[in-house]
Every structure is written in C-alpha cells, then in structure tokens.
Amino acid sequence: MTINQISQVAIVGGTHGNELIGVYLIKKFKQFPDLIKRPSFKTLSLLANPRAFEAGRRYIETDLNRCFNIQDLNTPMLIQYEQLLAKVIYQQLQKSQVDFLIDLHSSTANMGLTILLGNDHPFNLRLAAYLCSINSSVRVLQTKSTQKNNRLRSISELGITIEVGPVAQGVLDAGLFHKTEKLIAAILDYLEQYNQNQAPQSPGTLTLYYPLESIDFPRNEAGEILGMIHPSLEGNDYLALNPGEQMFVNFDGSVVVYQGKTTVYPVFINESAYWEKGIAMYLTSKQQLNCSKNFEA
Amino acid sequence: MTINQISQVAIVGGTHGNELIGVYLIKKFKQFPDLIKRPSFKTLSLLANPRAFEAGRRYIETDLNRCFNIQDLNTPMLIQYEQLLAKVIYQQLQKSQVDFLIDLHSSTANMGLTILLGNDHPFNLRLAAYLCSINSSVRVLQTKSTQKNNRLRSISELGITIEVGPVAQGVLDAGLFHKTEKLIAAILDYLEQYNQNQAPQSPGTLTLYYPLESIDFPRNEAGEILGMIHPSLEGNDYLALNPGEQMFVNFDGSVVVYQGKTTVYPVFINESAYWEKGIAMYLTSKQQLNCSKNFEA
C-alpha cells in the first residue's frame, strides 16, 4: 500500500439542489452523527448548495458540479454564484484535510446503485470491487475521460461519487434512500478496516463501464428535439444495445436505430438534467479489469 | 341533451413548463394539425407557458394553474408573470369561443392515465365513463371540491384535465406520450360522434375518486420534513390504504401509519410539485356513480 491512513472523510450531498436523496442523507447525518462516526477517522458532512435546495433547483446560476477545475478555482473573474460557492467549498475541504470524499447524486435515469470513479487510483478500484462483491447490483462507471477534473469529487484523489436512480428531481424515494445509506455505511466500514490493516479482500476482477461517447436527441436545424427515447430502450441502463436496435422514436413516428458496429451499454438514459447539455444518454463499453494487474499503485 | 354542438375545442399543454409530455404533444399538433382536425368542429392547440418551458421550470413566478379564478382574472393589481399570462390566455380562449377544453399535465406520481373533472357536468361524466369503457386503465378523479375554480380548465364548463404519470419533470416518456396522444384522439372522436348525434353509449356506472383530504409529510416545528413516503405505499396510487397500514418512514426509522377508520385510496403520492404546497398525497374515496341518475343535465 502506498497511501497513508484515512484521517478525514467528507460526505457531500445537495451538490445539485433538487437531488433530494443526498440532501436528506446529509440532514440525517447531521442529526444522527454517530451513523458516520468510525474510531480511526473523522467524518464531516456537507450540504453543498443549500440555496439551490431552497429554490428546488439543480443550481442557481451554473452547475456547481462543473466548477471544480483547479484553474477555474484560481480564476478571480469567475464570479457566478456556484463559481464562488465552489471556491469556498474547496477551501473548506482543503482546510479540513479531507483525504476521502463521497459525493451523493441521484438521476432520473435507471442508474440503480452506481459508483462513479473520477480516476483509476488503485485504492478507489479496490473499494469499488469490494462494494460490487457485497452487493451484486452495484455498477461502476469510470468517468475520468469525460470530467475534465471539474467535479466536486476531484477535490480528493481518493473518493467516489454515488449516483442512484431512477428518482424524479425534487422527490425522495425511501427505497433508494435506504440503499444509498447502506452503501455509505459499507464504505465507511471498509475505510475503518483499511485503517486497521484489515481491509477485506477484493475479488479478482471488476466490471467497469467506460463512456465512449454521448448521444444527443434527434434535433432539427433550430435545435428543437424531434423525438424521444424509444420505449424499448427506456430504463435499460447498463444493458446491451446491439447494432440496429431502436434508440429513439420521433414525433413523426419514424425510428432511429443504433448505427454503431459493436454492442454498447447505454447509461444516463433520459437523465432530465442532461437535456440542457445535449445528452440523451452515454454509450459505454463494458470491460473486465484484472485486479492483480491494476490494483497495485 | 341540453348542450349545443361543440364548435371549438382547445388543447392546452405546458401549463406547467416542466411537464414535457403536454409541451411536446402541442408541438406535435402544431406540426401535424391534421391529427386534431375533425369535420364538425375546429381545434386550436396552445403552449400555455413557453417561458417556463424555456426555463425548464413549472412556472416563473407563481403556479399558472392556480391563476384562473374569475375574481383574480378581474383584479388589476395581480401582476405576477403568470397572473398576467392567465388574463391573456383567458381572453384568447374566450375570444375563440372555446366550448371544450383539454389541459395536459404529467405527474411524478404513479397516476397512470387520469381524467381530472373540475365539475360534475353530465357531458363530462358521460365522456369520462366512455373513456373508461374503452380503456380500463383510465381513472377518473373528481377534483371540484379542491380547485376553487382557479384551474385553466375552468375557463370552459365542458372539458377535462389529463394527468399522466409517473414521469420525472423535464423528461419525455415515449410510452406515456403515445398513451396520452391516443386518449386525446379518442376524446376528439367522441366529440365528433356527439356532434353527429352518434355519441357512443356510455356504460351503466362510472368509478369516481373523490378527494377527502390532503396529507402532508411529517414535519418538525421548523417545518422541515421528518420522513418519506413508505416504500410499501410508493407508487400505490388508486390502491386501497387500510387503517393501520404504513404511510411514512421517518429518518429516525419510525413509521407513521394511516390513522383513519375507513379504507381510502391515495393519489398524487410523492408528486414533486406538491412538496411546496405541503401535500404528500391526497386521500380519496372510491364511489360508483349510477349513470342513469347522474348523467342527465
């Protein structure tokens, strides 16, 4: 092992103000701090964008979870509300010397229990493999190629984002709430065991999904969308999409099929917040990672 | 029959800017107007709040679908954005002499295909009974007691609101989109047959759900919510809730059960837009209406 002990964990929710599972988990942890206490490290909990939460919106001026690129944080002229908030959160977490970070998100897509990795640090990979081994419904998405290090999670090299769904914005789903809470507890237990030199053995392989490209809705020249996710694809996140299979049904009744030459695995299908980003889904490849080769730092 | 022929129908969508099924049905009808043409009447389609749609929000300043009380429409000092918009829409629909109105909504709750009635006009009841007879999944909710005549649909005595779900705000669900479109076509066909004195026979009885009361989330003295819809109730709209059955699970793990003495039928369970209104669900009673008694004007 090449890293030191974990001393300070941060759990962040409400980075997007209308993703309520994260918001109310943070509120719960603040009310019952024993839930996130472990003997060998400290854990802080943070509601990242309370003003957006109060407004019932993802953000006030710009997406907070795109404001953490280190260059942007050091650019004084970036003064939108969330750009300022990002600078303050960054200072706060740096000052607390956070060395493991969990950022809580939810999605309108059928993401189940997803672990998003922002890098391929062996510690994070081992943790992800362990979480998959204790809960076979956990999926692991390697997003480092798409994120430009501008996510809140990128403040700490060690850490993950949890993305759960499907759940509408502005709604709490008790089933997903409790599953997320259980996953957080498993992570904290793992970190505790790691600090005690008793980290559970991770399995031999890890299934990882790698984004290949984002797919936009069909649009006309004015940018208006012309169709919807096809019913046969709706909710099929992480399932195989084969060449020639249906992707979109247009308002005129025509159907758009997947034109690629290889099987892909779409994720974030019909994520509400991605409409404004021109993303109807991401296509990913599914790969087995051999732990013995990749888990050593 | 005590009403004249239907001459002018209006189909309205986007009364709430983030309920996209209505928005995109209106866009589709504008692109393919033949879909809503019938020989014996004219049909106009209206995107009610395009600015809220552009902003990806339910409304800009206040809920447009609470602005149509006739007294409010005649009060010059009511000048919030949607209050002004309501006055303009009212004038527009009055000038067009609309005599049947369909208003399109969607819900994060599992409302399926719901017809909301704002009054008990026999024409509307007969239409609702007919729609139930051709599609057994249609549910009919009589909301006249809760609405204070402030809904857009109240502009016309004849007409209904369509409420479909579950679908997240800011998302199109193709399955629900097509079901809603089919329901609208069935209504237009019915109106056409009515005008030809060939209205299909409605069945002998109609199942109606009547709101009894709204139920808020458990809250502390500061107004913060203390719990969520219990997983065993989530998605159970229109199903029986019996005395003693679970309604909420609190963050502290305690459970709130239904304290009433009779079986009720909750609707709008976990509707995102109702959080701000202090409504976690409505409880309704389920009643059979005898058509022979109630369908005569």
Interface residues (C-beta under 8 A of the other chain):
Chain A: Y24 K27 K28 Q31 F32 G56 R57 T108 P166 V167 A168 Q169 G170 V171 L172 D173 A174 G175 F177 H178 E224 I225 M228 I229 H230 P231 E234 V249 F251 D252 N270 S272 A273 W275 E276
Chain B: Y24 K27 K28 Q31 F32 G56 R57 T108 P166 V167 A168 Q169 G170 V171 L172 D173 A174 G175 F177 H178 E224 I225 M228 I229 H230 P231 E234 V249 F251 D252 N270 S272 A273 W275 E276
